[in-house]
Amino acid sequence: MENWGLSVFVEQKILLDPEVSSFSYQMDLTMVVVHEICHQWLGDLVTPVWWDDVWIKEGFAHYFEYVGSDFLFPKWNMKQRFLTDVLHEVMLLDGMATSHPISEELFQVADIHRVFDWISYKKGAALIRMLANVMGQTAFQRGINDYLVTHEYGNTARDDLWNSFSQAMQREGKDISIKEVMDGWTLQMGYPVVTISKHESLENTVTISQEHFLYDTDAKIHHHQLFNKRTLLCCSGFQAMQREGKDISIKEVMDGWTLQMGYPVVTISKHESLENTVTISQEHFLYDTDAKIHHHQLYNKRYRPVQIQISDYTLVM
């Protein structure tokens, strides 16, 4: 428990014998200690004004469990573990029709216990990790520092955090409203599924669309106008290997999945120099980035990025 200047732990979360304790126990203990130390700043020094934003302090603490542990023990590969332990797990929960927005109004004290769930902890951590990657570590750290210094010994709402991040981005010459970006993720439940498909009629063109993902496709979402928005991006001007007609070799497709281990991670990022252009790339995903793969020529193929010029789009988060 993160009391002011005195974190309190149960015995099994603080006693450790390196010669006897298992690796999983050492990792769990380290993460708990890092979590509670983080609360000295995010939770104690600056406290959410009300319980509907409790995800800020718990999300940050859960995120820094992995960042802090990775700093202390780099060989544990905590940043890679984050994907399966946090991101993938919370996507299972948030893809259900019974999920809820990470920020939701609470009208009575009896409702407070509801916000202390994995949506607040794990989705909060996942959104913070996403924001850190979008902003870049320098701007992200500056935003956190400004937020803590400006509001120390006080109470804040989520907009105070977004304003600090927006100001940090403006210092780097990027006029981006973090509030506008993050409200789409915090004020509605779930997450989008992105589909990239070849355009039916236009040559050398793909369509990128997104919509609210639900495991139960027949589920009735009360706020239909909020959750089921659809984004269309019509993209052209890209170079990629294409096959004419429907002459597709199933063997060629499936050999890539059956004759090599693992799976690819796909990255969609803004091009560094070309305006209105994104780069889609994929590479073999490994938790241990330093691992030596025996069949290097087979497993560590890096697929040439595809550059796509966005000619017409509307963006809805």
MOFENTA-V375878 format. One record per pair of residues at least 6 apart in sequence whose ideal C-beta (glycine too) atoms are under 6 Angstrom apart, sorted by sequence separation. I is the first residue (numbers start at 1). J is the second residue. If there is no record, write none. Layout:
[[I J] [I J]]
This chain:
[[48 54] [199 205] [221 227] [271 277] [293 299] [1 8] [169 176] [293 300] [48 56] [70 78] [132 140] [198 206] [199 207] [270 278] [271 279] [69 78] [70 79] [196 206] [197 207] [268 278] [269 279] [166 177] [66 78] [166 178] [196 208] [268 280] [16 29] [165 178] [43 57] [147 161] [195 209] [267 281] [42 57] [212 227] [284 299] [13 29] [66 82] [162 178] [194 210] [212 228] [266 282] [284 300] [102 119] [147 164] [162 179] [42 60] [146 164] [192 210] [264 282] [13 32] [211 230] [283 302] [162 182] [193 213] [265 285] [102 123] [143 164] [210 231] [282 303] [39 61] [143 165] [190 212] [262 284] [38 61] [209 232] [281 305] [93 118] [143 168] [208 233] [35 61] [38 64] [142 168] [279 305] [280 306] [207 234] [90 118] [279 307] [7 36] [94 123] [139 168] [206 235] [35 65] [139 169] [277 307] [278 308] [34 65] [205 236] [90 122] [277 309] [90 123] [139 172] [2 36] [31 65] [34 68] [276 310] [34 69] [86 122] [90 126] [2 39] [31 69] [188 226] [260 298] [30 69] [86 125] [87 126] [188 227] [260 299] [4 44] [86 126] [2 43] [55 102] [52 103] [52 104] [52 105] [52 106] [51 106] [127 185] [62 121] [51 112] [54 115] [58 120] [63 125] [58 121] [62 125] [51 115] [55 120] [59 124] [63 128] [58 124] [59 125] [63 129] [240 306] [60 128] [238 306] [55 124] [59 128] [238 307] [238 308] [237 309] [235 308] [235 310] [236 311] [233 310] [234 312] [233 313] [103 186] [102 186] [103 187] [231 316] [101 187] [101 188] [229 316] [101 189] [100 189] [99 189] [94 190] [94 191] [46 148] [53 157] [46 151] [53 158] [49 155] [41 148] [45 152] [47 155] [49 157] [46 156] [97 214] [95 213] [97 216] [95 215] [97 219] [184 317] [80 287] [77 287] [77 288]]
